[in-house]
């Protein structure tokens, strides 16, 4: 019996349920859109699997046995989740979706792209309740607990295999400082800039003694002259505009002030000249319509962005 159940076609369970409901094989064939011959073959396979006592033939149809009725009820309970999933896929309408969407974004990315991300999400899901927050240390647990639907972070963040990660964008790095900087206007060589005040924008999710640019200083025998550590881009901009401080950052920072300028990088490894941005969500949600739609929407948003080339 067990081996026969494993080989059972799910369509036969649907046939069993319809025949029990209609008590007529001809009506069952009409409802299912199949021939009477196909119904007869299906009934034969059902008898072979469950025994001959499923139905008793009557003058104008069939009478289901108690076993047939119980099997039909079990088949209905088993097939209903499949139907619900298929219905959700077929009926998902982003313009009418009224559920909640929760997305965590690395802080500096949220500061730079937040307004654009919100507009893209609001246009794509106009009736949804949107939660757009910065990525924190506990956000990974929230992702596993399904409190978060999606995440956007730099690709250097190590993530478990349970999370499906895909590339969204690539961001070029420059040296950012105030316009007419007394040193950078002349040179970006290490021997000329290593003493300059350095600003460090920290992310709560990235816990390490040195960020990659700190390590560049140390590898060359310099001690980074860190004058400011902050989570806030507006504070970074305030310091850059009003001092000789510098920051390794992207040209997107210039959108916060017309008093800033990008300068050429010193000699640094190729992998630090650009940073990859990734999106991700639980592997178990890869087939969910809302997650697929979020992926498409956010990918389209990043594809539409052209980073200013100011060097």
Order of alpha helices (4+ residues) and beta strands (2+ residues): alpha-alpha-alpha-alpha-beta-beta-alpha-beta-alpha-beta-alpha-beta-beta-beta-alpha-beta-alpha-beta-alpha-beta-beta-beta-alpha
